[in-house]
Each structure stands twice: as C-alpha cells, then as structure tokens.
Amino acid sequence: MTAAREPPARIRPLSERRWRTVTAYGITSLTVTQASPGDLAGWIRGHWRIEALHHIRDVTYGEDSSQVRTGSGPQIMAALRNLAIAIHKLTRARNIAAACRHHGRDATRTLTIIGLIPA
C-alpha cells in the first residue's frame, strides 16, 4: 500500500485575509511504478469534482429526500438534475441555487437559456 500526498494547496476563505496551506493525503494499493504522483493528484481532484456535483444535487435539488424510488425514475431524475446543472454551468452561473431561483420565477427564461424563443 502506498501513501500519496498531493502538493500543498494555498487557500484563503473569503471571510479571512490570511492564506493557509492545506495538505491532502490519500491511500492507495498502487505501487510507485503503477501510478505517478501526478496521476494520483489527478484522481484525487477528479474525486472531489464528483463529490461537488453530488453536493449540488443533494443540497440544491434535495436528491437524498426524493421519493422517486421505482423503475427508471431515479436515473431519469438524476439525469435531469445533471442536465440542469450543466446548463447553468455552461452559462457561467456562479451559484446554481440562485440560478434555479432566478429561472423558477419565469419559465420563459429557461427556454431562452437553451436557445428556444418562447412564443
């Protein structure tokens, strides 16, 4: 088993003025010849990218509290949530929840964002 260490990252929370250094550790069963430090760092970053998507789906769309549980329903709803998130990200929305509220107030905004002109 090999321990992987991603290079220290410098972060600064918006509410603070000082920068901090954060080190992330990971454990893998791969040997040094099977995966380079760069490979491991990429996998770690990729994992957190997926976790960020799940966080948006759960917090913004309440996916964990969804009562859709039978047939293809859960997969279809997950796909629709992913589609909505992707559309908002393509339009460079900084806050997915705020973008959902904005579009929820006027259905024609949603049509306009995907290139359809409401009649």
TAGI-V105431 format. One record per backbone hydrogen bond with DSSP energy under -1.0 kcal/mol. CO is the residue of the C=O (numbers start at 1). NH is the residue of the N-H. If there is no record, write none. Layout:
((CO:NH) (CO:NH))
//
This chain:
((2:28) (4:26) (9:22) (11:20) (13:16) (20:11) (22:9) (24:6) (26:4) (28:2) (31:35) (36:40) (37:41) (38:42) (39:43) (40:44) (41:45) (42:46) (43:47) (44:48) (45:49) (46:50) (47:51) (48:52) (49:53) (50:54) (51:55) (52:56) (53:57) (54:58) (55:59) (56:60) (56:61) (57:63) (63:66) (70:73) (72:76) (73:77) (74:78) (75:79) (76:80) (77:81) (78:82) (79:83) (80:84) (81:85) (82:86) (83:87) (84:88) (85:89) (86:90) (87:91) (88:93) (89:92) (95:99) (96:100) (97:101) (98:102) (99:103) (100:104) (101:105) (106:109) (107:111) (108:112) (109:113) (110:114) (111:116) (112:115))
//
